[in-house]
Amino acid sequence: MTSILAYCRPGYENDTANELATRYGEKEYFGYPVSKSNTGFVHYNLYDNTSLGNALALFAVSESIFPRQLIGVFATLNDIKKDDRVGQVLDALEDVSLEALTGAHGVFGAIDVEYPDTEDGKTLAKFCRKFTVPLRQALRKKGWLSPKENEVKPKLHVFFESFETCYIGYSLSGYRSNDHLGICRLKFPSDSPSRSTLKLEDALVNMLSANEQREVLRAGGRAVDLGACPGGWTYQLVKREMYVEAIDNGAIADSLMSTGLVEHHAADGFTYRPQFGRVDLLVCDMIEQPDRVAKLMGDWLVKHWATHAVFNLKLPMKRRYETVIEAMSTLMTRLNALDDAFTVKVRHLYHDRDEVTVTIVRTS
């Protein structure tokens, strides 16, 4: 049976499974999810083996919430013999019609040998790096891998659940994450006042297009940061030369205040209003109920207090997918009633924990 393999944060398997079952079911790509807690991945088994490529093209990783990567699995190897792992992968590829699968004359543009993002999975990391080299050479000798990496062609993925079991599949250009394991690793800036800065940087870099970044983060623009203390999110805005109204009863780092770009207001984030009536960007990382935050963000956008918004929704321990959908559904109802158009994304980013990040860019 073919399946869609989704990588996710360990502990979020059930939420990822719910999302896959809902989204594929809505498009009548019927199947059932299979997951195990804290493994870092989920399978959505398809009843129709011929629909794998079409299922992969239904939505991109960047358009999903919890998946980090989406791969169409067409072969599973169990009881792998360590003396000829390359040969067993090649045999599995011999048994399928690569041209029918990928529509690219059976030639892949690149290969990624991966493993779960768990403590057990990390024991496979060194092996996977070493295994990539002989496997790449063997694939090129067979003519199944392009001589040079080609990002346009499908990418072959060999995902080792353990040393004895792996899944073989592919991802599509424009629909996959281009990062290894679907993880964008960012370096913590030593002059930032808190590690939360990585959450906003992750969102700005990976959820906004280049054009959106230029529009939303223009130098000299104004922003409001609700729940700013000690200034991790404000740091990202100041780095981009934006003026920031930092709202929090706690203190903001002296290093940020000394830039001349930050005004600190000890106020309630739910009652504060922008000093000049509106700002270009609203950001918010307050620890509050997701429905309350979603309503607050809607108020700022609907009333044009902010043109764009980036914010986090803190998630409960259970029904996390359902909680996100409920909060965003209410918000989207309000936005859809406006004449304005918006680009909205919701992602559980690598640097998030029990939260999702939402970006809303007003396009007209």
N, C-alpha and C positions, 0 to 999 in steps of 0.2 A: 504494500500500500504506500502511495506517495503522501507526503505531508508538507506543511509549511512549518519550518523550524524557526522559532523566535527566541532570541537571546533576551534576557531581562535581568534586573537586579535580583539577587537571591532573596527570597521571602515574598516576591511579587509574582510568583508563578500563577496563583489563582486569579489574580487581577488581569494578568496578561491573557490567560486562557479565556476569561470572560469577554475580554475585548475582542479576541480573535473569533470566538464563537458568534458574537453579536454582529461583527462587521462582515464576516464571510457569509453568515446566515442571511443577512439583509440582502446580499447580492446573489443569493441562491447558490452559493458554492458550499454545499452541505457536507458536513463531516462532524467530527467530535474532537475536543481537546483532550490531551493526555499530559498530565504534569505531576511532578513530585516536589514537595516542599523543599526549599533551599537548594535546589539543583542549579538554578540560574538559566533554565531554558524550558520551553514548552513546545509540544508538537500539536498541530491541528491536522489530524488525519482526514484526508479527502476521500469521500466515497467514490468520486469519479477520477480515475487515474489520469485521464486525458486532459484534465483541466488545470494541471500544475502551472504551466506558463501563464495562462490567463489569470489564475488566482494571484500569482506574484505581481501582476500588473494592475491589480485593483486599487492599491494605494501604496504610497511610499513609506518607508520607515519614518521620514520626517513628518508625515501626516498622521502617524499613529501616536498613542499616548505612552504605553509601557514597553513595547518592543524596542530593543537596541539594534537588532538586525533581523531581516526576514530572508529565509533561504528556502528554496524549493528542493526538498529531499527526494531523490529517486532511487537511492540504494542504501542499505544498512549492512554493515559488516559486524558480525559477532564472533567471538572466539578467535580473534586475530592472532596469527602466529608471528612472534616477534622477529623471526629470521627472514620473513619475506613480506613485510607490510606493503611495500611498494607494489609488488606483484599482485597482491590481493586487491589493491585499489584499481590497478589496471584491468584486472579480470572483471571487476564490477562495472567498469566503464565499457568494456567489450560487450557486456550483456545488454546494453541499452542502446537505443538509437539517439546519439547525441544531436544529430541534425534535427530530428523530430522534437527533441526537448528544447533546444536553444534557438532553433531557426538560424543558426550561424555556421552551418556546415560543420558542426561538431567541433569548432575551434573556440576555446576559451581565451579571454584576454589577459587573465591573471589567475593566481591561485592563492588561497589563504588557508593555512592549517591552524585550526583554532581549538579552544577548550573552554569549559565553563569558568565564569568569573567567580569562583568559590575557592576556599582554602584547599580543598581536595583537587579542584581543577588546576590550581596553580602549580601543583606537582608535575603537571604535564607540560608546562610552558617550555622548559628546556628541550624536552624531546620534540615538541612540535616545531620549534625553530630549526633543529637539526634535520628533522624529517622532511622539511619543506624543500631542501636543496636537492636530494636525490629524486624526490617525487617530481619536482619541476623539470629536472633534466630528462627523466623518463617520459613525461608527458610531451615534451617538445620533440623528443625522438620519435614518438608515435604520431606526431602531427596534430595532437589534440590541444596544444597550447601555443599561442602566437609567439614568434621569436622574441618580440619585445612586448612589454606590458601595454595593453590597449584598454583604456577605461570605457570605451564604448561597447565592447563585447561583453557577454556574460562572464562573470567571475566564478571559478570553481571553488567550492568550499569543502574542506574535509574537517569535520568537527568531531574531535575525540571526546566522548563521554568518559572513557577510561582507556587504559592501555589495550584493553581487549575489545572495545566497542567503538565504532565510529559511524557517522552519518555522512553521506556524500550527496552534495546538492549544488545549486548554483543561485546566484543573485543577478538581478538585472540592473543595468546602468540607469540612473535616474530614479531608481526605487530603493536602492540599498544605501546603507551607511558605508562611506569609504574608509572608515576607521577600523583598525584591527579590533576584533571583538565588539565592534559597534561602540567603542569607548573613545571619547575625545579627552585626552589627559592634558590638563593645563598646569602650568607651573605657578605656584603660589607666589605673588609678589611680596617681597620681604618688607616693603614699606606700607602694606595695607594693614589697617587696624584689626581685621578679622578674616578668618578663612571663608566666611560667607560671601566674600567678594567673588569667589570662583563660581558661585551659583549664577550670579548676574552675568559674569563674563561668558560662561557657558551658553547662556540664553542669547546674548548679543551676537556671539560668534556663530552659533549653530542654528538659531531659529530665525534670524533676520538675514535676508539676502543682502548682497553688497549694496544694491540700490537703497534698500530699506535702512541699512546702517547709515548711509550718507544722509538720508532724509530725517531719520529719527534722532541721530546722535550728532547733529551739526554743531560745530564749535560756536560758542556764543548763545546757544539755545538755553532755555530755562527748563528745569525739572524740579519735581517734588519727590522726596524720598520719605514715605510714611513708615515709621518704625525704624529710623535710621541708625540708632546707637549700636555700636560705636562708630559706624561709618563704612562698613565693608562695601555696601552697594553705592554709597555716595562716592567712594574712591573711584569706581569705574567711570562714573559720570564726570568727575573732576579731571580724570586722566584724559578725557575726550574734550576738555575745556568747556564744559557746560556749567552754567550757574545753577546751584542747587539750594533749594529750601529743604533743610534737613529737619524732620519733625520727630521728636522723641523727648520724653521727660528725662532720659538719661543723657550723659555727656557725649559729645562728638570729639573724636581724636583731635588733639591740638595741631597735628601735622596737616589735617584737612582745613581746619579753621584758618590756619596761617596762609593758605593759598589765596585768600580774598575772593574765592568763588563760592563759598558756603555761608549761608545764613542759618543759624540754629534757632529753632522755635520749640520751646518746651510746651507742647500742646498735645491734645488728644487727636490721634490720627483720624478718628471718625467724625470729628467736628471741624477740623482745620480746613481752611479755604486758601487758595493761592493768593499771594500778596498783590499781584497785578491782574487778578481776575481769571487768568488762564496760564497754562504752561504747555510747552511742547510735549513733555514726557512725564508720566506718573509712574513711579516704581514703588513697590510695596512688598515687604517681607515680614509683615506682622503675624504674630502667633495668635490666630483667631479662628473661629469657626469658618469653614470655607464658604458657606452660604452668605455670611455677613460680609466677608471680603468681596465676594462676587457682586453683591448688591452695592457696596461702596464704590467698586471700580466702575460699575454701570452708572452710578450717579455722576461721577467725574466725566465719563465719556459722553453720556447723553446730554448733560448740561454744558458741555464744551469747556469744562474747567481744564481738561487735558485733551490734547490731540491724539496721543498714543499712550499705551500702557504696557508695562511688564510687571507681573506680580506672581506670587506663589500662593497656592491653595494648600493649606496643611491638611493631611489626610488622617482619618481614623484608622484603627487597627483592622477593622472589618469593612466590607462593602466599599472598598476604595474606588474601584472603577465606577460603581453606581453613584457614589458621592460626587465624583468629578462630573459625570454626565448630568446629574441633577442640578448642580451649581451652574454649570456652563449653559444648560438649556434655558434656565431662567434669565441669565445674562444675555444670551443670544436673542431671545424673544424681544428684549428691550432694544438691542442694537438693530435688529432687523426691521423695527418699526420706524427707524430713521431713514432719511433720504440718503445719508452717507453710506459709503461702502467700506468694509473692513476686511483685512486679512487676519485670520485668527488661527493660532497654533497652540496646542497643549501638549507638553512633553514631560515625561519623567526623566530628567537629565541625569547623567552620571554623577554630577556634583550635588544633586538633590538627595534628600534622604526620604523622610515620610512626608512628601509634598510633591506637587507637580508645578511646573512653571507655565505661565500663559503669556503669550505676546499678542497684542492687538494693535495693528497698524491701520490707521485711517487712510484710505486711499483716495477718497473724494469727499 
